[in-house]
Amino acid sequence: MSEVEDGADPRVRQWAPVCQAVALLLGPYAEVVLHDPGTDRILGIWNPLTSRGPGDPSLLGELDALDPSARDVFGPYEKLLADGRRLSSVSAVLRDPAGQPSAVLCVNLDRTPLEQAAAVLSAFGAPSVARPEPLFEQDWTERVQHVVGAYVRECGRPVERLTRQDRLALLGRLDEDGVFAVRRATPVVAGALRISRSTLYGLLAELRAPRELRAPRTKD
């Protein structure tokens, strides 16, 4: 759906195909508006999200107040409709051959469908109750993944970037859980930490050594 100001304004004839193309691509969630910066009126509007139409005030403000060093495309920035919908908007100053502002093209994208989809995706399959531990207490491989994953989330670093002290702390947690009492646990833990078995054995030896015998290390 499009509305244009009566009369054959050359700017409308020039930019209407562009405005219509954007509205068709993003519709029905995007409003495209062509403004006259000289009269501060709307020249045309495609897929209007409100009741405004051609000839209504644009309320753009003064182009001269914009940063002269900025480009002619501004945004994306946020706008709000009276019904609470949030929009992501971009504005482009369209210039004539002499370099003077001829029109301002604005695209307002309704973010409601995106926010609703994001809410559905974030809620889909999200845990809502505590994990039933009796179901997992015998699955030591699951426990390894759980402990390592929890530590990674705590420290905010991926497994590959864990420091030596991080790995020692992690191995301490796994050791307290009795993981290393399980046969063939070593390759599973080494794989979860992305280290070799020999490195893991060295870390375990350091972890289990008496505190007074542990040599201080400054590098990982």
C-alpha positions in Angstrom: 0.0 0.0 0.0 1.4 3.4 -1.0 0.3 7.0 -0.7 1.9 9.9 -2.5 1.2 13.6 -2.6 -1.0 14.9 -5.4 0.9 16.2 -8.3 3.8 15.0 -10.3 6.7 15.9 -8.0 9.8 14.9 -9.8 11.3 13.6 -6.5 8.4 11.2 -6.1 8.8 10.0 -9.7 12.5 9.5 -9.1 12.5 7.7 -5.8 9.1 6.0 -5.7 10.5 2.7 -7.3 13.2 2.6 -4.6 10.7 3.2 -1.8 8.2 0.6 -3.2 11.0 -2.0 -3.6 12.1 -1.6 0.0 8.5 -1.7 1.2 7.8 -4.9 -0.8 11.0 -6.6 0.5 10.4 -5.8 4.2 6.6 -5.5 4.2 4.3 -5.7 6.0 6.7 -4.8 8.8 8.5 -1.8 7.3 7.2 1.7 6.6 9.0 3.8 4.0 8.6 7.5 4.0 9.9 10.2 1.6 10.1 13.6 3.1 10.5 17.1 1.7 13.2 18.8 3.8 12.3 22.2 2.3 8.6 22.2 3.5 9.0 19.6 6.2 6.1 17.7 4.7 5.7 14.0 3.7 5.9 13.5 -0.1 5.0 9.8 -0.1 4.6 6.9 2.3 4.6 3.2 1.6 3.1 0.7 4.0 2.2 3.3 6.7 2.4 2.1 10.3 0.4 5.1 11.6 -2.4 7.3 10.3 -0.1 9.9 8.8 0.0 10.5 5.1 1.2 12.7 2.3 1.2 16.4 3.1 1.4 15.8 6.9 4.2 17.4 8.8 7.5 15.4 8.7 8.8 16.9 11.9 12.3 16.1 10.8 14.0 19.1 12.3 16.8 21.1 10.6 19.2 19.3 8.4 21.7 22.0 9.1 21.8 20.8 12.7 23.3 17.5 11.7 27.0 16.8 12.0 28.4 18.1 8.8 31.2 15.5 8.9 28.6 12.6 9.2 27.6 10.6 6.2 24.2 11.0 4.6 22.9 7.8 6.1 21.9 7.8 9.8 21.0 4.8 12.0 19.8 2.3 12.7 18.3 4.2 15.7 15.3 3.3 17.9 11.9 4.9 17.7 8.7 4.2 19.6 5.1 4.2 18.4 2.2 5.3 20.6 1.1 1.7 21.0 4.5 0.7 22.4 5.9 -0.9 19.3 9.7 -0.4 18.9 11.1 0.5 15.5 14.6 0.3 14.1 14.9 3.2 11.7 17.4 4.5 9.2 17.3 7.9 7.4 19.1 8.9 4.2 19.6 12.4 2.9 19.1 12.3 -0.9 20.9 15.1 -2.7 20.4 16.8 -6.1 23.2 17.1 -8.7 24.3 20.3 -7.0 24.8 18.5 -3.7 21.8 20.1 -1.9 19.4 18.0 0.1 16.5 17.2 -2.2 14.6 14.6 -0.1 15.0 12.5 3.0 14.2 8.8 2.8 13.3 7.0 6.1 12.8 3.3 6.6 11.0 2.3 9.9 11.1 -1.5 10.7 8.7 -2.8 13.2 10.8 -5.0 15.6 7.7 -6.7 17.2 7.8 -9.9 15.1 11.6 -10.2 15.6 11.2 -9.7 19.4 8.4 -12.2 19.5 10.4 -14.8 17.6 13.4 -14.2 19.8 11.3 -14.7 22.9 9.9 -18.0 21.5 13.4 -19.2 20.6 14.9 -18.3 24.0 12.0 -20.1 25.8 12.0 -23.1 23.6 13.6 -26.0 25.4 14.9 -23.7 28.2 15.2 -25.5 31.5 12.5 -24.5 34.0 13.3 -26.8 36.9 16.4 -28.1 38.5 18.1 -31.0 36.8 17.0 -34.4 38.4 20.3 -35.4 39.8 19.4 -39.1 40.5 19.1 -39.5 36.7 22.7 -38.3 36.2 24.6 -39.3 39.3 25.9 -42.5 37.6 26.7 -40.8 34.3 30.2 -39.5 35.0 30.8 -38.3 31.4 27.7 -36.1 31.8 29.2 -34.8 35.0 32.5 -34.0 33.3 30.7 -31.9 30.7 28.6 -30.2 33.3 31.5 -29.2 35.5 33.7 -28.0 32.7 30.8 -26.1 31.1 29.8 -24.4 34.4 33.4 -23.3 34.9 33.7 -21.9 31.4 30.5 -19.8 31.9 31.8 -18.6 35.3 35.1 -17.3 34.0 33.9 -16.1 30.6 36.7 -17.8 28.6 36.4 -20.6 26.2 38.1 -23.9 27.0 41.0 -23.3 24.7 41.9 -20.1 26.6 41.8 -21.5 30.1 44.9 -20.7 32.1 46.9 -23.3 34.0 45.4 -22.2 37.2 41.9 -22.5 35.6 42.7 -26.1 34.6 44.0 -26.9 38.1 40.9 -25.5 39.6 38.7 -27.5 37.2 40.6 -30.7 37.9 40.2 -30.1 41.6 36.4 -29.9 41.2 36.4 -33.1 39.1 38.6 -34.9 41.5 36.3 -34.0 44.4 33.4 -35.4 42.4 35.4 -38.7 42.1 35.6 -38.6 38.4 39.2 -39.8 38.3 38.3 -42.9 40.3 36.4 -44.1 37.2 38.3 -46.2 34.7 39.2 -44.5 31.4 38.2 -41.1 32.8 41.5 -39.5 31.7 40.9 -39.4 27.9 37.3 -38.0 28.5 38.6 -35.2 30.7 41.5 -34.4 28.4 39.1 -34.2 25.5 36.7 -31.9 27.4 39.7 -29.6 28.3 41.2 -29.8 24.8 44.5 -30.9 26.1 46.7 -33.9 25.6 46.8 -36.8 28.1 50.4 -36.1 29.0 49.4 -32.5 29.9 46.5 -33.8 32.0 48.8 -36.2 33.9 51.2 -33.3 34.6 48.4 -31.1 35.9 47.0 -33.9 38.1 50.5 -34.6 39.5 50.8 -30.8 40.3 47.3 -30.8 41.8 47.9 -33.7 44.1 51.4 -32.7 45.2 51.8 -31.3 48.7 51.2 -27.5 48.7 54.8 -26.8 49.9 56.2 -28.7 47.0 54.3 -26.9 44.2 56.6 -24.6 42.3 55.0 -21.2 41.6 54.3 -20.7 37.9 53.9 -17.4 36.1 53.1 -18.8 32.6 50.5 -21.3 31.5 
